[in-house]
Amino acid sequence: MEKTPKTVKKPRRYQIHLLKERCKGCLFCIEFCPKQSLKESTEFNRKGYHLVCADNLDACTGCKLCEMLCPEFAISVVPEEESTR
């Protein structure tokens, strides 16, 4: 009897999109990210707020907590294959 090899499912990867001009630098997304996938950027937007940037996308589980907590609706999390469409 032959054993069929088990297929290992690759972990899903996510992209984090930021609407730079909406971000007001509250950093809620960084503070509450359970996987520390985000960090404060040195970049500013036109209003003078520090922006957020992805720090560790491999750790992102796509929980969208950052998206739900953003009071300005400036951040979104999209599965990688959808972001390339």
N, C-alpha and C positions, 0 to 999 in steps of 0.2 A: 504494500500500500504506500503510495507516494504522498508525501506531505506537501501541501501547497504553501508557498512562502507567504507570510503575513505582510500585507502592505502597510507601510508606516505612513500615516497621514501627516503631511507637513503642517506645521502650525500656520494659521492664517496670519498674514501681515496686514497692518493698517497704515494709512496715511493720515496725518493730521493737517487740516487746512485751516488757515487763519486769515480772517478778513482784517488786514492790518489797520485800516482806518476806523474800524469799529472798536478795536481793542483799547481799553482804558487802563490797562496795567494793574488790575485789581489782584491778579495772581491767585485767584481762587482755584483755577485749573491746576496750577502747580501744587498748591497746598493740599488739595484733596485727591490728587492722582494716586491710586493705590500702588502703582508700579514705578513712580518717579520717571515717567516718560517725557516730561516737559521741564524746561528751565527758563529762567529769565534771560532774554537776549540783551546784547549791548546796543541793539538797534532801536531807534525811536521812530514813531510814526509822525505824520504832519502835525498832530496835536501836541506832540512832545511827550507822549507816554512810552514807557519801555514796553517792548513787545515780548511775546512768549515764543519760544521755538522748541522744536522736538529735540530731545536729548538722547533718548534711548528707545527708538521705535521698535527694536526687537522685543522689548519688554511689554509693549502696549498690547492689551488683550481686547481692545475694542469695546470696553465697558461703557464708553460715552459719558462717563461721569463729568468730565471736563465740559462737554457739550451741554449737559443739563444744568450745570452750575453757572455757566457764563451769563451774567446779567445783560450783556450786550449782544448775545447771539453771534459772537465773533469767531467761534471755533467749531469745527465739525470733524468727525472721525469717519473715515470711509475705508472699507476693505480695499486692499491694494488693486485687485483686478478691476474694481469699479472706477477707481481713480484714473485709470489709463484709457477709459472709453471716451 
